[in-house]
Amino acid sequence: MRIDRVHFYVQDAPASCNWFVQHLGFQSVARGVSEHTRTEVVKSGSVYFVLSSPLTPHSPVASYLQQHPPGVADVTFGVEDLEAVLQQAIAYGAKVLQPIQHDNKIRTAKIAGWGSLSHTLIEHSGYDDFLLSTEELRSPLSFTGIDHIVLNVAAGDLEQAVTWYQNTLGFQTKQSFNIQTERSGLYSQVLVSRDRQVQLPINEPASANSQIQEFLDVNRGPGIQHIALQTANIVPSVAKFREWGLSFLPVPPSYYTQLQERYKLPLSIEELQEIAQQQILVDWQDTSPDALLLQIFTQPIFSEPTFFFELIERRLQAPGFGEGNFRALFEAIEREQIKRGSM
């Protein structure tokens, strides 16, 4: 299984396309118009995002935007045996939104996911249906893939959501977190596909003022909180994205002071200074300190405090999700909540 593409429903698809091109270096590769919906497709490395906006009230995007702010409406999974995956999902009660359809070498189906989210299932062989441009822009800033996608669910729904993804799509549990600060908290369960290629952390709030609860309130239900984009060299990439006007969550200087005091710091003073200048989070396991997990998080990309991006570099294929970075992210979003007056 792999993440084939992610479909955003937005107010203005061309404007969103321009945002991805100008701030994250994506390439516009396709566009189309139906009788009620405008769609743009952007690409960076192996990452595809589909951006759709309504032209009339009859568009499914219009219906979605009446219920939710802009965000992720569909996560498409590439599968090897579409019929087998679909039959398993149906056996566990998944709602089929679109039966299997054939288009050239591509076969697709769609099921309802958690909340308003849907999952398109796609099986295709050696055919890229979106790359319409004759030349791809090669850039050192291109992303190497989607590392993980994070789903937020309502308090008390975590176990049920985990079970749903285990049963319908064959995910397995990998890692769990219980993050608590003086102000709020969350519970999280990380799921992975059987082949370990897709990672799906699911969060639920552990307090009424949790940032997860704020997301649920503003989003008017569960949904995708963020997508982590893999990069091979995060420090110069973040520096360039900052030049292009991308805003990131700030990290206090005290974080790097504490980092220097950690056992087996696997960074030179010069490397740590460069990382601190870009306000990137760093984590590692003491048993393999050279396998570094480097992460940074953008501010919400839409007007509401809902969806954001993570940029991640896994040096020496650093595994898992560092609890230190997870907690640092949680505390950073808490500081933004305080600025917004929502905590």
C-alpha positions in Angstrom: 0.0 0.0 0.0 1.1 3.6 -0.6 -0.3 7.1 -0.4 -1.0 7.8 -4.1 -2.4 11.3 -3.8 -4.3 13.6 -1.4 -7.4 15.6 -2.4 -8.0 19.0 -0.9 -11.4 20.8 -1.1 -10.7 24.5 -1.2 -12.5 27.8 -1.9 -10.3 28.7 -4.9 -8.3 26.0 -6.6 -6.1 28.2 -8.8 -5.2 30.4 -5.8 -4.4 27.3 -3.8 -2.3 26.0 -6.7 -0.3 29.2 -6.8 0.2 28.9 -3.0 1.8 25.5 -3.3 4.0 26.6 -6.3 5.1 29.8 -4.6 5.6 28.7 -1.0 6.6 25.0 -1.3 8.0 24.8 -4.8 5.4 22.4 -6.2 4.9 22.1 -10.0 1.5 22.6 -11.6 1.0 19.5 -13.7 -2.7 19.3 -14.6 -6.0 21.2 -14.4 -9.6 20.5 -15.4 -13.1 21.9 -15.2 -16.4 20.0 -15.0 -19.8 21.5 -15.0 -19.6 22.3 -11.3 -16.0 21.9 -10.1 -12.6 23.3 -11.0 -9.6 21.1 -10.2 -5.8 21.7 -10.2 -3.1 19.2 -9.6 0.3 20.0 -8.2 3.4 17.7 -7.8 6.7 17.7 -5.9 8.8 14.6 -6.3 6.5 11.7 -5.8 3.9 13.8 -3.9 0.7 14.7 -5.7 -2.0 17.0 -4.3 -5.4 17.5 -6.0 -7.1 20.8 -5.3 -10.8 21.2 -6.1 -13.1 24.2 -5.7 -16.8 24.7 -6.5 -18.1 26.5 -9.6 -21.8 26.0 -8.6 -23.7 25.0 -5.5 -24.2 21.6 -7.0 -20.5 20.7 -6.7 -19.7 18.1 -4.0 -17.0 20.5 -2.9 -19.6 23.1 -2.2 -21.5 20.6 0.0 -18.3 19.8 1.9 -17.4 23.5 2.4 -20.8 24.1 3.9 -20.0 21.5 6.6 -16.2 22.1 7.0 -13.5 24.6 6.4 -11.1 23.9 3.5 -9.0 20.8 4.1 -8.4 17.2 3.1 -11.5 15.4 1.8 -9.9 12.2 0.4 -6.7 10.2 0.9 -6.0 7.9 -2.0 -4.3 4.6 -1.3 -2.5 2.7 -4.1 -3.1 -1.0 -3.7 -1.9 -4.1 -5.6 -5.2 -6.0 -5.5 -8.1 -3.6 -5.6 -10.8 -6.3 -5.5 -9.3 -8.0 -2.4 -8.9 -4.7 -0.5 -12.4 -3.6 -1.4 -13.9 -6.9 -0.4 -12.2 -6.8 3.0 -13.5 -3.3 3.6 -17.0 -4.3 2.6 -16.8 -7.4 4.9 -16.2 -5.1 7.8 -19.0 -2.7 7.0 -17.3 0.0 4.9 -19.7 2.1 2.9 -18.9 2.0 -0.8 -19.1 5.5 -2.4 -18.0 4.3 -5.8 -17.7 0.7 -7.1 -14.8 -0.4 -9.1 -14.3 1.6 -12.3 -11.9 1.0 -15.2 -10.0 3.8 -17.1 -7.2 2.6 -19.4 -4.7 0.8 -17.1 -6.3 2.3 -13.9 -8.9 0.8 -11.7 -10.4 2.8 -8.8 -13.0 2.5 -6.1 -14.0 4.7 -3.2 -15.1 4.0 0.3 -16.2 6.3 3.1 -13.5 6.8 5.7 -13.7 8.3 9.2 -16.1 11.2 9.6 -16.4 13.1 6.3 -13.1 11.7 5.0 -13.1 9.3 2.0 -10.5 6.9 0.7 -10.1 6.3 -3.0 -8.4 2.9 -3.7 -6.4 2.8 -6.9 -4.7 0.0 -8.8 -2.6 0.9 -11.8 0.4 -0.3 -13.6 3.1 1.9 -15.1 0.8 4.8 -15.9 0.9 8.2 -14.4 -2.5 9.7 -15.0 -1.6 13.2 -13.7 1.7 14.0 -15.2 0.5 15.9 -18.3 3.5 18.2 -18.6 6.3 17.0 -20.8 9.1 18.0 -18.4 9.2 17.7 -14.7 11.1 20.5 -12.9 14.0 18.8 -11.1 14.7 20.6 -7.8 16.7 19.7 -4.7 13.7 21.0 -2.8 11.4 18.3 -4.2 9.9 16.1 -1.6 10.7 12.4 -1.6 7.3 11.3 -0.4 4.6 11.5 2.3 6.0 10.2 5.6 2.6 10.1 7.4 -0.8 11.6 7.6 -2.4 12.5 10.9 -6.2 12.0 11.7 -7.9 13.8 14.6 -11.0 12.1 16.1 -13.4 13.0 18.9 -12.7 12.2 22.5 -13.6 8.6 23.2 -13.4 7.6 19.5 -9.7 6.7 19.3 -10.1 3.0 20.0 -13.0 2.7 17.6 -11.2 4.6 14.8 -8.1 2.4 15.2 -10.2 -0.7 15.0 -12.0 0.5 11.9 -8.7 1.1 10.0 -7.3 -2.2 11.2 -10.4 -4.1 10.0 -11.3 -2.4 6.8 -7.8 -1.6 5.4 -5.5 -3.9 7.3 -3.5 -1.4 9.3 -1.5 -2.5 12.3 -0.6 -0.7 15.6 2.9 0.5 15.9 3.4 3.2 18.6 1.3 5.0 21.2 1.6 8.4 23.0 0.1 10.0 26.0 1.1 13.6 25.9 0.2 15.7 29.0 1.2 19.3 29.9 0.1 21.5 32.7 -2.6 22.9 30.4 -3.9 20.1 28.2 -3.2 16.7 26.6 -3.8 14.1 23.9 -3.7 10.4 23.2 -2.3 9.1 20.0 -2.0 5.7 18.3 0.2 5.2 15.3 -1.0 2.8 12.7 1.0 1.4 9.8 0.0 -0.6 6.7 1.0 -4.3 6.5 4.0 -3.5 4.3 5.0 -0.6 6.6 4.8 1.9 3.7 1.9 4.0 5.0 1.8 5.5 8.5 -1.4 6.9 10.0 -1.3 8.4 13.5 -4.7 9.0 15.0 -5.2 11.5 17.8 -7.9 12.2 20.3 -8.1 15.0 22.9 -7.4 14.2 26.5 -8.8 17.5 27.8 -11.6 19.9 26.8 -9.1 22.7 25.9 -6.7 20.4 24.0 -5.5 21.6 20.6 -7.1 18.4 19.2 -10.4 19.6 20.6 -9.9 23.0 19.1 -9.3 21.4 15.7 -12.5 19.3 16.1 -14.5 22.4 17.0 -13.2 24.6 14.1 -13.2 21.7 11.6 -16.8 20.8 12.8 -15.8 17.2 13.1 -12.9 14.8 12.7 -10.4 15.2 9.9 -6.8 15.3 8.8 -4.8 17.5 11.0 -1.5 17.5 9.1 0.6 15.8 6.4 4.3 15.1 6.9 6.4 15.7 3.7 9.7 13.9 3.5 12.8 15.9 2.5 16.4 14.7 2.0 17.9 17.9 3.4 15.7 19.8 5.7 17.9 22.7 6.8 18.5 24.4 3.4 14.9 23.5 2.4 13.4 25.3 5.3 15.7 28.3 4.8 14.5 28.5 1.2 10.8 28.1 2.1 11.2 30.9 4.7 12.5 33.1 1.9 9.4 32.2 -0.1 7.2 33.4 2.7 6.2 30.1 4.4 5.5 30.5 8.1 6.5 27.9 10.7 5.6 27.4 14.3 8.3 29.1 16.4 10.5 27.1 18.8 11.9 28.9 21.9 15.7 29.2 22.3 15.5 27.2 25.6 14.6 24.1 23.5 18.1 24.1 22.0 19.8 24.8 25.4 18.1 21.7 26.7 19.1 19.8 23.6 22.7 20.4 24.2 22.4 18.8 27.6 21.0 15.6 26.3 23.2 12.5 26.4 25.1 11.7 23.2 24.2 14.8 21.2 25.0 13.6 17.7 25.5 17.1 16.2 28.5 19.4 15.9 28.1 22.9 17.3 27.9 24.3 13.8 25.2 21.8 12.8 23.2 22.6 15.9 23.5 26.4 15.2 22.1 25.9 11.7 19.3 23.8 13.0 18.5 26.3 15.8 18.5 29.1 13.3 15.8 27.4 11.3 14.0 26.3 14.5 13.9 22.7 13.5 13.1 20.0 16.2 15.7 17.2 16.7 15.2 13.8 18.3 17.1 10.5 18.5 17.3 7.2 20.4 20.3 6.9 22.7 21.0 3.4 21.2 21.4 4.9 17.7 22.1 8.6 18.1 23.2 9.1 14.5 19.7 8.2 13.3 18.3 11.6 13.6 14.7 12.7 13.4 14.4 16.3 12.2 11.0 17.9 12.0 9.4 21.3 11.6 5.8 22.4 11.4 4.1 25.1 9.4 1.5 27.5 10.7 -2.0 26.5 9.5 -2.2 27.0 5.7 -5.8 28.1 5.6 -7.5 31.0 7.5 -8.7 28.6 10.2 -6.4 26.9 12.8 -6.9 23.5 11.3 -4.6 21.9 8.7 -0.9 22.4 8.6 2.2 20.7 7.1 5.2 19.0 8.7 8.5 18.7 7.0 10.6 15.7 8.1 14.0 14.3 7.5 14.9 10.8 8.7 18.7 10.5 8.8 19.9 6.9 8.5 16.2 6.0 8.2 15.5 7.0 11.8 12.4 5.1 12.8 9.1 6.0 14.6 8.0 9.3 16.0 10.2 10.9 18.7 8.3 11.6 21.8 10.5 14.6 22.5 9.5 16.1 19.2 5.9 15.1 19.6 5.8 16.9 23.0 7.6 20.0 21.6 5.0 20.2 18.7 2.2 19.9 21.2 3.7 22.7 23.4 4.3 24.9 20.3 0.7 24.6 19.2 -0.4 25.4 22.8 1.6 28.6 22.6 -0.3 29.5 19.4 -3.6 28.6 21.1 -2.7 31.1 23.9 -2.0 33.8 21.2 -5.4 33.1 19.6 -7.1 33.3 23.0 -8.5 29.8 22.7 -6.8 28.5 25.8 
